[in-house]
Amino acid sequence: MQLVRAEAGIRPTPTRLDFHLRYRSARISNSYITPMPPVFRFAPSPNGYLHLGHALSALLNADMANAKGGRLLLRIEDIDVARCRPEFETAIYEDLACMGLQWERPVRRQSEHWDDYRAALTRLEAMGLVYPSFESRAEISRLVAEREAQASWPRDPDGAPLYPGNARRIPPYERKRRMMSGEPYALRLDMQAALGRVGALEWMETGEGPAGETGMVAANAAIWGDIILARKEVPTSYHLAVVVDDAAQDVTDVVRGRDLFHATAVHRLLQALLGLPQPQYHHHRLVLDADGGKLSKSTQSTGLRELRAKGALQAEIRRMAGLD
């Protein structure tokens, strides 16, 4: 309900994230601080068992951290409370350990840091960049169908239609009333207003995007439309949580699959709006199935748990992931 607090003019209480960002800013401004080693992170979601694609990403993070004399962190991205389960988290630790990976403790679990995400959301609300939308998924599908009957409706890089509703025009008092009544809602970023607050954004890409993009890449967040930042029942989304986590953990190098390449534009926008540091990005190839599609956590033939049960060792998993 932070949006109601912001619109009522109530100043939110500082959280751990606020104090962390103040400390980090002071530390960075001190020119006498010894340069810190690079920080890498592997951040799986415990909503299924890991497969060879995860192995590739985890091993690349470890290899690059070792090559640069850096640190390797493990983060458990478990904000999806409906699908994430303890047995999958346990399996993540077992699979990574069997591949010979070592990471720093304690492990950051997103479900233990809701206050950090609420703090970031409150900052964006205070800028007037967040609004609630009340349409159900079925209503959104109907609106998209109506618009596509007239002309093609834009879709984001993942293929989902951009938000077609008019919730931005709902008066503040009506927003408050509907939220206080318990009506389901999603909190969205007003993309046009957000882009108006920042200049041109870019990121350093040391890997390669789907079309061969590398080097300095322009961050075009507009192609995502008014993304969801949180919902009534969950105070964050992947996009918001990942930038807060990377800042909180001092991550300097984000190494992840090419399927997240275009999402980096959203992350750069949120970093700029929240005053968070900008990591360097490295998007790597994906491990594909026999039909050329992205691996699924339900793919038995490439699941690390199944491969280990068949006797696959660390060296063989590296070879199957295409690293040796």
Short mmCIF file of the C-alpha atoms (twelve columns), coordinates in Angstrom:
data_MODEL
# 
_entry.id   MODEL 
# 
loop_
_atom_site.group_PDB 
_atom_site.id 
_atom_site.type_symbol 
_atom_site.label_atom_id 
_atom_site.label_alt_id 
_atom_site.label_comp_id 
_atom_site.label_asym_id 
_atom_site.label_seq_id 
_atom_site.Cartn_x 
_atom_site.Cartn_y 
_atom_site.Cartn_z 
_atom_site.pdbx_PDB_model_num 
ATOM 1   C CA . MET A 1   0.000   0.000   0.000   1 
ATOM 2   C CA . GLN A 2   2.995   2.312   -0.385  1 
ATOM 3   C CA . LEU A 3   1.283   4.103   -3.297  1 
ATOM 4   C CA . VAL A 4   -1.474  5.266   -0.974  1 
ATOM 5   C CA . ARG A 5   1.133   6.547   1.496   1 
ATOM 6   C CA . ALA A 6   2.979   8.450   -1.221  1 
ATOM 7   C CA . GLU A 7   -0.160  10.057  -2.613  1 
ATOM 8   C CA . ALA A 8   -1.205  11.075  0.899   1 
ATOM 9   C CA . GLY A 9   2.074   12.936  1.310   1 
ATOM 10  C CA . ILE A 10  3.435   10.614  4.010   1 
ATOM 11  C CA . ARG A 11  7.183   10.309  3.915   1 
ATOM 12  C CA . PRO A 12  8.227   6.642   4.017   1 
ATOM 13  C CA . THR A 13  10.499  5.412   6.799   1 
ATOM 14  C CA . PRO A 14  14.101  4.807   5.620   1 
ATOM 15  C CA . THR A 15  14.908  1.150   5.107   1 
ATOM 16  C CA . ARG A 16  18.078  -0.925  4.939   1 
ATOM 17  C CA . LEU A 17  18.288  -0.202  1.212   1 
ATOM 18  C CA . ASP A 18  18.329  3.558   1.820   1 
ATOM 19  C CA . PHE A 19  21.157  3.258   4.335   1 
ATOM 20  C CA . HIS A 20  23.054  0.860   2.068   1 
ATOM 21  C CA . LEU A 21  22.872  3.265   -0.859  1 
ATOM 22  C CA . ARG A 22  24.038  6.187   1.292   1 
ATOM 23  C CA . TYR A 23  26.957  4.129   2.574   1 
ATOM 24  C CA . ARG A 24  27.862  2.956   -0.922  1 
ATOM 25  C CA . SER A 25  27.738  6.497   -2.298  1 
ATOM 26  C CA . ALA A 26  30.040  7.713   0.464   1 
ATOM 27  C CA . ARG A 27  32.404  4.799   -0.091  1 
ATOM 28  C CA . ILE A 28  32.590  5.349   -3.850  1 
ATOM 29  C CA . SER A 29  33.233  9.078   -3.393  1 
ATOM 30  C CA . ASN A 30  36.255  8.342   -1.193  1 
ATOM 31  C CA . SER A 31  39.174  8.345   -3.654  1 
ATOM 32  C CA . TYR A 32  41.439  6.662   -1.101  1 
ATOM 33  C CA . ILE A 33  39.429  3.436   -1.003  1 
ATOM 34  C CA . THR A 34  41.357  0.464   -2.409  1 
ATOM 35  C CA . PRO A 35  39.635  -0.855  -5.568  1 
ATOM 36  C CA . MET A 36  37.359  -3.769  -4.733  1 
ATOM 37  C CA . PRO A 37  37.621  -7.088  -6.608  1 
ATOM 38  C CA . PRO A 38  34.928  -7.718  -9.237  1 
ATOM 39  C CA . VAL A 39  31.797  -9.437  -8.012  1 
ATOM 40  C CA . PHE A 40  29.900  -12.052 -10.044 1 
ATOM 41  C CA . ARG A 41  26.649  -13.781 -9.152  1 
ATOM 42  C CA . PHE A 42  24.666  -16.814 -10.240 1 
ATOM 43  C CA . ALA A 43  20.982  -16.265 -9.493  1 
ATOM 44  C CA . PRO A 44  18.686  -19.243 -10.161 1 
ATOM 45  C CA . SER A 45  15.023  -19.568 -9.190  1 
ATOM 46  C CA . PRO A 46  14.054  -22.649 -7.150  1 
ATOM 47  C CA . ASN A 47  10.956  -23.389 -9.238  1 
ATOM 48  C CA . GLY A 48  12.368  -26.568 -10.776 1 
ATOM 49  C CA . TYR A 49  15.563  -28.567 -11.115 1 
ATOM 50  C CA . LEU A 50  18.591  -27.062 -12.876 1 
ATOM 51  C CA . HIS A 51  19.570  -28.140 -16.394 1 
ATOM 52  C CA . LEU A 52  22.594  -27.781 -18.661 1 
ATOM 53  C CA . GLY A 53  21.712  -24.176 -19.462 1 
ATOM 54  C CA . HIS A 54  22.017  -23.306 -15.795 1 
ATOM 55  C CA . ALA A 55  25.273  -25.256 -15.621 1 
ATOM 56  C CA . LEU A 56  26.697  -23.164 -18.456 1 
ATOM 57  C CA . SER A 57  25.769  -19.902 -16.716 1 
ATOM 58  C CA . ALA A 58  27.014  -20.992 -13.291 1 
ATOM 59  C CA . LEU A 59  30.303  -22.322 -14.649 1 
ATOM 60  C CA . LEU A 60  30.898  -19.208 -16.777 1 
ATOM 61  C CA . ASN A 61  30.356  -17.004 -13.736 1 
ATOM 62  C CA . ALA A 62  32.829  -19.089 -11.753 1 
ATOM 63  C CA . ASP A 63  35.384  -19.187 -14.585 1 
ATOM 64  C CA . MET A 64  35.227  -15.425 -15.150 1 
ATOM 65  C CA . ALA A 65  35.407  -14.684 -11.426 1 
ATOM 66  C CA . ASN A 66  38.500  -16.877 -11.118 1 
ATOM 67  C CA . ALA A 67  40.122  -15.291 -14.180 1 
ATOM 68  C CA . LYS A 68  39.605  -11.776 -12.784 1 
ATOM 69  C CA . GLY A 69  40.430  -12.599 -9.179  1 
ATOM 70  C CA . GLY A 70  36.851  -11.803 -8.267  1 
ATOM 71  C CA . ARG A 71  34.177  -13.053 -5.898  1 
ATOM 72  C CA . LEU A 72  31.353  -15.458 -6.764  1 
ATOM 73  C CA . LEU A 73  27.965  -15.056 -5.083  1 
ATOM 74  C CA . LEU A 74  24.907  -17.269 -5.182  1 
ATOM 75  C CA . ARG A 75  21.486  -15.638 -5.013  1 
ATOM 76  C CA . ILE A 76  18.206  -17.526 -4.710  1 
ATOM 77  C CA . GLU A 77  15.508  -15.645 -6.635  1 
ATOM 78  C CA . ASP A 78  12.415  -16.977 -4.896  1 
ATOM 79  C CA . ILE A 79  9.866   -14.164 -5.169  1 
ATOM 80  C CA . ASP A 80  7.468   -16.521 -6.976  1 
ATOM 81  C CA . VAL A 81  6.062   -17.962 -3.760  1 
ATOM 82  C CA . ALA A 82  3.564   -20.138 -5.620  1 
ATOM 83  C CA . ARG A 83  6.160   -22.083 -7.648  1 
ATOM 84  C CA . CYS A 84  9.369   -21.956 -5.590  1 
ATOM 85  C CA . ARG A 85  9.869   -24.928 -3.275  1 
ATOM 86  C CA . PRO A 86  12.479  -25.877 -0.641  1 
ATOM 87  C CA . GLU A 87  13.402  -29.134 -2.364  1 
ATOM 88  C CA . PHE A 88  14.362  -27.258 -5.533  1 
ATOM 89  C CA . GLU A 89  16.541  -24.878 -3.517  1 
ATOM 90  C CA . THR A 90  18.263  -27.824 -1.836  1 
ATOM 91  C CA . ALA A 91  18.865  -29.388 -5.241  1 
ATOM 92  C CA . ILE A 92  20.496  -26.166 -6.483  1 
ATOM 93  C CA . TYR A 93  23.111  -26.353 -3.729  1 
ATOM 94  C CA . GLU A 94  23.722  -30.049 -4.423  1 
ATOM 95  C CA . ASP A 95  24.043  -29.606 -8.204  1 
ATOM 96  C CA . LEU A 96  26.439  -26.675 -7.921  1 
ATOM 97  C CA . ALA A 97  28.574  -28.416 -5.318  1 
ATOM 98  C CA . CYS A 98  28.820  -31.515 -7.512  1 
ATOM 99  C CA . MET A 99  30.158  -29.289 -10.316 1 
ATOM 100 C CA . GLY A 100 32.940  -28.169 -7.983  1 
ATOM 101 C CA . LEU A 101 31.607  -24.634 -7.508  1 
ATOM 102 C CA . GLN A 102 32.214  -22.637 -4.349  1 
ATOM 103 C CA . TRP A 103 30.392  -19.457 -3.431  1 
ATOM 104 C CA . GLU A 104 30.360  -16.980 -0.587  1 
ATOM 105 C CA . ARG A 105 28.045  -17.327 2.376   1 
ATOM 106 C CA . PRO A 106 25.484  -16.346 3.406   1 
ATOM 107 C CA . VAL A 107 23.374  -16.832 0.289   1 
ATOM 108 C CA . ARG A 108 20.968  -13.970 -0.408  1 
ATOM 109 C CA . ARG A 109 17.375  -15.190 -0.668  1 
ATOM 110 C CA . GLN A 110 14.997  -12.663 -2.186  1 
ATOM 111 C CA . SER A 111 12.102  -13.744 0.033   1 
ATOM 112 C CA . GLU A 112 14.070  -12.397 3.018   1 
ATOM 113 C CA . HIS A 113 14.394  -8.885  1.586   1 
ATOM 114 C CA . TRP A 114 10.877  -7.662  0.837   1 
ATOM 115 C CA . ASP A 115 11.593  -4.385  2.659   1 
ATOM 116 C CA . ASP A 116 14.426  -3.574  0.240   1 
ATOM 117 C CA . TYR A 117 12.103  -3.912  -2.740  1 
ATOM 118 C CA . ARG A 118 9.353   -1.896  -1.049  1 
ATOM 119 C CA . ALA A 119 11.892  0.873   -0.414  1 
ATOM 120 C CA . ALA A 120 12.861  1.003   -4.087  1 
ATOM 121 C CA . LEU A 121 9.210   0.984   -5.129  1 
ATOM 122 C CA . THR A 122 8.478   3.832   -2.728  1 
ATOM 123 C CA . ARG A 123 11.271  5.898   -4.326  1 
ATOM 124 C CA . LEU A 124 9.687   5.448   -7.746  1 
ATOM 125 C CA . GLU A 125 6.234   6.242   -6.364  1 
ATOM 126 C CA . ALA A 126 7.570   9.478   -4.871  1 
ATOM 127 C CA . MET A 127 8.710   10.468  -8.369  1 
ATOM 128 C CA . GLY A 128 5.176   9.969   -9.686  1 
ATOM 129 C CA . LEU A 129 6.293   7.092   -11.908 1 
ATOM 130 C CA . VAL A 130 4.088   4.298   -10.568 1 
ATOM 131 C CA . TYR A 131 0.375   3.708   -11.063 1 
ATOM 132 C CA . PRO A 132 -1.996  0.819   -10.298 1 
ATOM 133 C CA . SER A 133 -3.827  -1.047  -13.043 1 
ATOM 134 C CA . PHE A 134 -6.824  -3.192  -12.178 1 
ATOM 135 C CA . GLU A 135 -7.479  -5.258  -15.297 1 
ATOM 136 C CA . SER A 136 -7.369  -9.039  -15.009 1 
ATOM 137 C CA . ARG A 137 -5.342  -11.072 -17.476 1 
ATOM 138 C CA . ALA A 138 -8.578  -11.944 -19.279 1 
ATOM 139 C CA . GLU A 139 -9.522  -8.264  -19.554 1 
ATOM 140 C CA . ILE A 140 -6.093  -7.391  -20.921 1 
ATOM 141 C CA . SER A 141 -6.416  -10.147 -23.530 1 
ATOM 142 C CA . ARG A 142 -9.792  -8.752  -24.549 1 
ATOM 143 C CA . LEU A 143 -8.410  -5.207  -24.870 1 
ATOM 144 C CA . VAL A 144 -5.515  -6.445  -26.982 1 
ATOM 145 C CA . ALA A 145 -7.912  -8.373  -29.240 1 
ATOM 146 C CA . GLU A 146 -10.023 -5.239  -29.703 1 
ATOM 147 C CA . ARG A 147 -6.986  -3.181  -30.681 1 
ATOM 148 C CA . GLU A 148 -5.625  -5.857  -32.982 1 
ATOM 149 C CA . ALA A 149 -8.960  -5.872  -34.808 1 
ATOM 150 C CA . GLN A 150 -8.032  -2.367  -35.947 1 
ATOM 151 C CA . ALA A 151 -4.259  -2.698  -36.379 1 
ATOM 152 C CA . SER A 152 -1.332  -4.732  -35.088 1 
ATOM 153 C CA . TRP A 153 -0.652  -4.189  -31.387 1 
ATOM 154 C CA . PRO A 154 2.995   -3.914  -30.242 1 
ATOM 155 C CA . ARG A 155 4.594   -6.726  -28.273 1 
ATOM 156 C CA . ASP A 156 7.625   -6.805  -26.038 1 
ATOM 157 C CA . PRO A 157 10.795  -8.800  -26.827 1 
ATOM 158 C CA . ASP A 158 9.327   -11.824 -25.028 1 
ATOM 159 C CA . GLY A 159 6.284   -11.748 -27.290 1 
ATOM 160 C CA . ALA A 160 3.781   -10.465 -24.720 1 
ATOM 161 C CA . PRO A 161 1.493   -7.583  -25.783 1 
ATOM 162 C CA . LEU A 162 2.256   -4.185  -24.270 1 
ATOM 163 C CA . TYR A 163 -0.184  -2.965  -21.649 1 
ATOM 164 C CA . PRO A 164 -3.277  -1.742  -23.545 1 
ATOM 165 C CA . GLY A 165 -5.261  -0.181  -20.703 1 
ATOM 166 C CA . ASN A 166 -5.943  3.382   -19.562 1 
ATOM 167 C CA . ALA A 167 -5.202  3.054   -15.840 1 
ATOM 168 C CA . ARG A 168 -2.823  6.026   -15.969 1 
ATOM 169 C CA . ARG A 169 -5.912  8.252   -16.379 1 
ATOM 170 C CA . ILE A 170 -7.686  7.031   -13.237 1 
ATOM 171 C CA . PRO A 171 -7.848  9.925   -10.735 1 
ATOM 172 C CA . PRO A 172 -5.748  9.512   -7.569  1 
ATOM 173 C CA . TYR A 173 -8.788  9.385   -5.258  1 
ATOM 174 C CA . GLU A 174 -10.303 6.589   -7.357  1 
ATOM 175 C CA . ARG A 175 -7.027  4.654   -7.322  1 
ATOM 176 C CA . LYS A 176 -6.926  4.922   -3.541  1 
ATOM 177 C CA . ARG A 177 -10.524 3.855   -3.148  1 
ATOM 178 C CA . ARG A 178 -10.108 0.768   -5.315  1 
ATOM 179 C CA . MET A 179 -6.864  -0.270  -3.657  1 
ATOM 180 C CA . MET A 180 -8.249  0.223   -0.134  1 
ATOM 181 C CA . SER A 181 -11.336 -1.824  -1.046  1 
ATOM 182 C CA . GLY A 182 -9.094  -4.858  -1.601  1 
ATOM 183 C CA . GLU A 183 -9.398  -4.985  -5.371  1 
ATOM 184 C CA . PRO A 184 -6.505  -6.851  -7.078  1 
ATOM 185 C CA . TYR A 185 -4.023  -4.595  -8.833  1 
ATOM 186 C CA . ALA A 186 -0.615  -4.452  -10.462 1 
ATOM 187 C CA . LEU A 187 1.746   -1.517  -9.944  1 
ATOM 188 C CA . ARG A 188 3.167   -0.395  -13.274 1 
ATOM 189 C CA . LEU A 189 5.995   1.896   -14.297 1 
ATOM 190 C CA . ASP A 190 4.848   4.862   -16.369 1 
ATOM 191 C CA . MET A 191 7.433   4.226   -19.077 1 
ATOM 192 C CA . GLN A 192 6.982   7.516   -20.925 1 
ATOM 193 C CA . ALA A 193 7.343   9.552   -17.739 1 
ATOM 194 C CA . ALA A 194 10.300  7.459   -16.585 1 
ATOM 195 C CA . LEU A 195 12.158  7.914   -19.854 1 
ATOM 196 C CA . GLY A 196 11.501  11.642  -19.615 1 
ATOM 197 C CA . ARG A 197 13.527  11.735  -16.386 1 
ATOM 198 C CA . VAL A 198 16.693  10.209  -17.825 1 
ATOM 199 C CA . GLY A 199 18.828  10.832  -20.850 1 
ATOM 200 C CA . ALA A 200 20.030  8.265   -23.329 1 
ATOM 201 C CA . LEU A 201 21.091  5.089   -21.568 1 
ATOM 202 C CA . GLU A 202 23.494  2.345   -22.584 1 
ATOM 203 C CA . TRP A 203 25.454  -0.522  -21.123 1 
ATOM 204 C CA . MET A 204 28.782  -2.203  -21.687 1 
ATOM 205 C CA . GLU A 205 28.246  -5.632  -23.237 1 
ATOM 206 C CA . THR A 206 31.228  -7.979  -23.180 1 
ATOM 207 C CA . GLY A 207 29.205  -10.905 -24.471 1 
ATOM 208 C CA . GLU A 208 26.857  -10.831 -27.421 1 
ATOM 209 C CA . GLY A 209 23.168  -10.135 -27.987 1 
ATOM 210 C CA . PRO A 210 20.791  -12.065 -30.273 1 
ATOM 211 C CA . ALA A 211 21.800  -9.948  -33.278 1 
ATOM 212 C CA . GLY A 212 25.506  -9.872  -32.418 1 
ATOM 213 C CA . GLU A 213 25.293  -6.704  -30.300 1 
ATOM 214 C CA . THR A 214 28.436  -6.080  -28.276 1 
ATOM 215 C CA . GLY A 215 30.441  -3.164  -26.849 1 
ATOM 216 C CA . MET A 216 28.372  -0.136  -25.856 1 
ATOM 217 C CA . VAL A 217 24.707  -1.004  -26.449 1 
ATOM 218 C CA . ALA A 218 21.841  1.497   -26.449 1 
ATOM 219 C CA . ALA A 219 19.231  0.697   -23.794 1 
ATOM 220 C CA . ASN A 220 15.784  0.989   -25.401 1 
ATOM 221 C CA . ALA A 221 13.418  0.352   -22.508 1 
ATOM 222 C CA . ALA A 222 10.433  1.796   -24.397 1 
ATOM 223 C CA . ILE A 223 9.945   -1.510  -26.236 1 
ATOM 224 C CA . TRP A 224 8.683   -3.038  -22.961 1 
ATOM 225 C CA . GLY A 225 5.851   -0.580  -22.370 1 
ATOM 226 C CA . ASP A 226 4.483   0.020   -18.874 1 
ATOM 227 C CA . ILE A 227 6.078   -2.961  -17.124 1 
ATOM 228 C CA . ILE A 228 4.746   -4.402  -13.872 1 
ATOM 229 C CA . LEU A 229 6.921   -3.521  -10.861 1 
ATOM 230 C CA . ALA A 230 4.840   -5.240  -8.180  1 
ATOM 231 C CA . ARG A 231 1.433   -6.710  -7.469  1 
ATOM 232 C CA . LYS A 232 -0.947  -6.419  -4.552  1 
ATOM 233 C CA . GLU A 233 0.220   -9.743  -3.125  1 
ATOM 234 C CA . VAL A 234 3.932   -9.514  -4.065  1 
ATOM 235 C CA . PRO A 235 5.825   -6.218  -3.498  1 
ATOM 236 C CA . THR A 236 8.262   -6.686  -6.372  1 
ATOM 237 C CA . SER A 237 8.831   -8.101  -9.822  1 
ATOM 238 C CA . TYR A 238 11.908  -9.738  -11.328 1 
ATOM 239 C CA . HIS A 239 13.002  -6.455  -12.939 1 
ATOM 240 C CA . LEU A 240 12.834  -4.429  -9.735  1 
ATOM 241 C CA . ALA A 241 14.273  -7.130  -7.471  1 
ATOM 242 C CA . VAL A 242 17.265  -7.894  -9.669  1 
ATOM 243 C CA . VAL A 243 18.540  -4.313  -9.818  1 
ATOM 244 C CA . VAL A 244 18.061  -3.849  -6.066  1 
ATOM 245 C CA . ASP A 245 19.847  -7.132  -5.355  1 
ATOM 246 C CA . ASP A 246 22.766  -6.374  -7.657  1 
ATOM 247 C CA . ALA A 247 23.276  -3.015  -5.954  1 
ATOM 248 C CA . ALA A 248 22.910  -4.448  -2.453  1 
ATOM 249 C CA . GLN A 249 25.478  -7.153  -3.234  1 
ATOM 250 C CA . ASP A 250 27.932  -4.806  -5.016  1 
ATOM 251 C CA . VAL A 251 27.711  -6.901  -8.190  1 
ATOM 252 C CA . THR A 252 30.048  -5.540  -10.862 1 
ATOM 253 C CA . ASP A 253 29.642  -8.173  -13.587 1 
ATOM 254 C CA . VAL A 254 26.296  -9.672  -14.594 1 
ATOM 255 C CA . VAL A 255 26.823  -12.870 -16.593 1 
ATOM 256 C CA . ARG A 256 23.590  -14.479 -17.780 1 
ATOM 257 C CA . GLY A 257 21.798  -16.034 -20.747 1 
ATOM 258 C CA . ARG A 258 21.112  -14.213 -23.992 1 
ATOM 259 C CA . ASP A 259 17.359  -14.557 -23.385 1 
ATOM 260 C CA . LEU A 260 17.705  -11.710 -20.857 1 
ATOM 261 C CA . PHE A 261 19.630  -9.402  -23.194 1 
ATOM 262 C CA . HIS A 262 16.708  -7.075  -24.000 1 
ATOM 263 C CA . ALA A 263 15.605  -6.971  -20.342 1 
ATOM 264 C CA . THR A 264 18.879  -5.170  -19.603 1 
ATOM 265 C CA . ALA A 265 17.346  -1.991  -21.046 1 
ATOM 266 C CA . VAL A 266 14.719  -2.029  -18.289 1 
ATOM 267 C CA . HIS A 267 17.371  -2.720  -15.678 1 
ATOM 268 C CA . ARG A 268 19.487  0.206   -16.852 1 
ATOM 269 C CA . LEU A 269 16.432  2.467   -16.666 1 
ATOM 270 C CA . LEU A 270 15.616  1.397   -13.110 1 
ATOM 271 C CA . GLN A 271 19.260  1.799   -12.083 1 
ATOM 272 C CA . ALA A 272 19.281  5.336   -13.464 1 
ATOM 273 C CA . LEU A 273 16.008  6.263   -11.762 1 
ATOM 274 C CA . LEU A 274 17.046  4.811   -8.388  1 
ATOM 275 C CA . GLY A 275 20.632  6.090   -8.485  1 
ATOM 276 C CA . LEU A 276 22.050  2.570   -8.420  1 
ATOM 277 C CA . PRO A 277 25.470  1.596   -9.799  1 
ATOM 278 C CA . GLN A 278 25.754  0.175   -13.304 1 
ATOM 279 C CA . PRO A 279 27.298  -3.291  -13.645 1 
ATOM 280 C CA . GLN A 280 28.998  -4.582  -16.771 1 
ATOM 281 C CA . TYR A 281 26.957  -7.179  -18.664 1 
ATOM 282 C CA . HIS A 282 27.923  -10.374 -20.436 1 
ATOM 283 C CA . HIS A 283 25.138  -12.314 -22.162 1 
ATOM 284 C CA . HIS A 284 26.123  -15.794 -23.240 1 
ATOM 285 C CA . ARG A 285 24.733  -18.312 -25.703 1 
ATOM 286 C CA . LEU A 286 21.914  -20.610 -24.673 1 
ATOM 287 C CA . VAL A 287 22.036  -24.383 -24.518 1 
ATOM 288 C CA . LEU A 288 19.281  -25.532 -26.883 1 
ATOM 289 C CA . ASP A 289 17.269  -28.720 -27.085 1 
ATOM 290 C CA . ALA A 290 17.172  -31.088 -30.065 1 
ATOM 291 C CA . ASP A 291 14.535  -28.912 -31.755 1 
ATOM 292 C CA . GLY A 292 16.572  -25.723 -31.313 1 
ATOM 293 C CA . GLY A 293 14.418  -24.417 -28.463 1 
ATOM 294 C CA . LYS A 294 15.414  -23.083 -25.057 1 
ATOM 295 C CA . LEU A 295 15.816  -25.769 -22.408 1 
ATOM 296 C CA . SER A 296 13.049  -26.216 -19.870 1 
ATOM 297 C CA . LYS A 297 13.407  -27.238 -16.243 1 
ATOM 298 C CA . SER A 298 11.133  -30.157 -17.092 1 
ATOM 299 C CA . THR A 299 13.573  -31.488 -19.716 1 
ATOM 300 C CA . GLN A 300 14.697  -34.760 -18.180 1 
ATOM 301 C CA . SER A 301 17.507  -35.489 -20.627 1 
ATOM 302 C CA . THR A 302 19.395  -32.306 -19.769 1 
ATOM 303 C CA . GLY A 303 18.531  -31.993 -16.061 1 
ATOM 304 C CA . LEU A 304 21.625  -31.885 -13.854 1 
ATOM 305 C CA . ARG A 305 19.956  -34.064 -11.252 1 
ATOM 306 C CA . GLU A 306 19.252  -36.770 -13.844 1 
ATOM 307 C CA . LEU A 307 22.709  -36.479 -15.373 1 
ATOM 308 C CA . ARG A 308 24.361  -36.884 -11.974 1 
ATOM 309 C CA . ALA A 309 22.178  -39.917 -11.264 1 
ATOM 310 C CA . LYS A 310 23.520  -41.457 -14.474 1 
ATOM 311 C CA . GLY A 311 27.085  -40.911 -13.282 1 
ATOM 312 C CA . ALA A 312 27.979  -37.691 -15.132 1 
ATOM 313 C CA . LEU A 313 30.976  -36.037 -13.485 1 
ATOM 314 C CA . GLN A 314 32.073  -32.409 -13.372 1 
ATOM 315 C CA . ALA A 315 34.244  -32.671 -16.486 1 
ATOM 316 C CA . GLU A 316 31.492  -34.337 -18.487 1 
ATOM 317 C CA . ILE A 317 28.926  -31.707 -17.517 1 
ATOM 318 C CA . ARG A 318 31.358  -28.981 -18.606 1 
ATOM 319 C CA . ARG A 319 31.814  -30.746 -21.937 1 
ATOM 320 C CA . MET A 320 28.051  -31.188 -22.429 1 
ATOM 321 C CA . ALA A 321 27.550  -27.482 -21.709 1 
ATOM 322 C CA . GLY A 322 30.108  -26.708 -24.435 1 
ATOM 323 C CA . LEU A 323 32.826  -25.313 -22.190 1 
ATOM 324 C CA . ASP A 324 35.564  -27.879 -22.878 1 
# 
